[in-house]
Structures are given as structure tokens and as C-alpha cells.
Amino acid sequence: MSCRVVMPREVPTRRLAGLMWRMWQRGYSCRPAPGAAARRGWVVVEFWVEVAQVSDDVLVVFEIELDDTLGRMRHTAFEGRGVRVEGRTGDAALG
């Protein structure tokens, strides 16, 4: 069974389409976060990767890699921190 490592970040709305396209090319799935509050002109985007299993000590690595990837993109501002794990249906390891 797999799980999803989700990392929400706030990005400028005007850069959303290009940013999502570039992140998909780098292996991340992403979407605007439904119902998430962001300041004016910004939108919260959930970036995620699918993994077979994950432990707490590895979550930091996923977050660092995402922030590094976002930071290397030209003209891309982002804010926010955090990571969560979403289990898949039938994923007994995550309860």
C-alpha cells in the first residue's frame, strides 16, 4: 500500500500555472488546496509525492527537497512550512 506525503506552500497566484507545470515536470503532483486560506494575491498549493512507506525522520527530507526545488526556480516566491502524511484506503501501516 502507498501513502501520500503532502506539503502545502503559499505561492503568488500570478505564477500558479507555470509553477505547477514546472513542478509536474520534476515529479511532484500539485493542486490548489481546497478551502485553504491565503493572503490576497496568493494561493495555497499542495505538493505531494506517492511513496510505499514513510517514517517521521524521512518527512524532513521530503520537505527540504521540495523547498530546495522551489528555491531554485527563477522568479518563484513561496512561503510556508509543514508536511503531513495521508494514508491510502487499506493502508494498515498508517492506521
Residue pairs with C-beta under 8 A, 6 or more apart in sequence:
1 52
1 87
1 88
1 90
1 91
1 92
1 93
2 50
2 51
2 52
2 88
2 91
3 50
3 51
3 52
3 53
3 54
3 85
3 86
3 87
3 88
3 91
3 93
3 94
4 48
4 49
4 50
4 51
4 85
4 86
4 88
5 48
5 49
5 51
5 54
5 59
5 62
5 83
5 84
5 85
6 46
6 47
6 48
6 83
6 84
6 85
6 86
7 46
7 47
7 48
7 62
7 63
7 66
7 82
7 83
8 33
8 36
8 44
8 45
8 46
8 47
8 80
8 82
9 44
9 45
9 47
9 66
9 70
9 78
9 79
9 80
10 38
10 39
10 42
10 43
10 44
10 45
10 78
10 79
10 80
11 19
11 42
11 43
11 45
11 76
11 77
11 78
12 41
12 42
12 43
12 77
13 41
13 42
13 43
14 41
15 75
15 76
15 77
16 32
16 43
16 45
19 45
19 73
19 76
20 30
20 31
20 45
22 73
23 30
23 47
23 69
23 70
24 30
26 69
27 49
28 47
28 48
28 49
28 66
28 69
29 47
29 48
29 49
29 50
30 45
30 46
30 47
30 48
31 45
31 46
32 43
32 44
32 45
32 46
33 43
33 44
33 45
33 46
36 44
37 44
38 44
42 79
44 80
47 66
48 86
49 62
53 93
54 62
54 85
59 83
59 85
60 83
62 83
63 81
63 82
63 83
67 78
70 76
70 78
71 78
85 94
87 93
87 94
87 95
